[in-house]
């Protein structure tokens, strides 16, 4: 078991500051992966942090190169000695939301947006999360544990591990909307190098074009 995991995120509610991501903190504690998990969200004016400087490193070679495909992007980024590329594959995209709903409720209204610190500890009751707007404010405890049944904490942790190891469902790729497929072929294909046109902007069927 790990001692403490700290995740640091942009303060963007649509992308990562949401129930799906935030329920991962108590899950990692309740399932026995860590003794403490805290998720910290940057406040305004964080653009000079180490992570953002790493993005600038990636741009050094990217900005003056012709990069058309994801494969080319990974290759160019990997040329930077301080950057390690770990491409995502379809099998990496699992339905964590469906998994979380078996164990947790959603956070209370007006909890997610104003707070920048979310912390779960094994010393607290299972499913309890401490929130703070910043380090100067007192912690506010909130339980998001889905109640019901008579299972013990140990039994619940065992069930969690079984779900994460054996029952996770891979998400279906959403793909492109048909109108975008047509636009790629009719508007943008001519600007792509000939050897990459079929990969990036394939010509759809005549039925779809119609």
Beta strands, then each sheet from edge to edge (+ up, - down):
strand 1: 2-9
strand 2: 34-41
strand 3: 117-121
strand 4: 128-132
strand 5: 140-143
sheet 1: 1+ 2+ 3- 4+ 5-
end
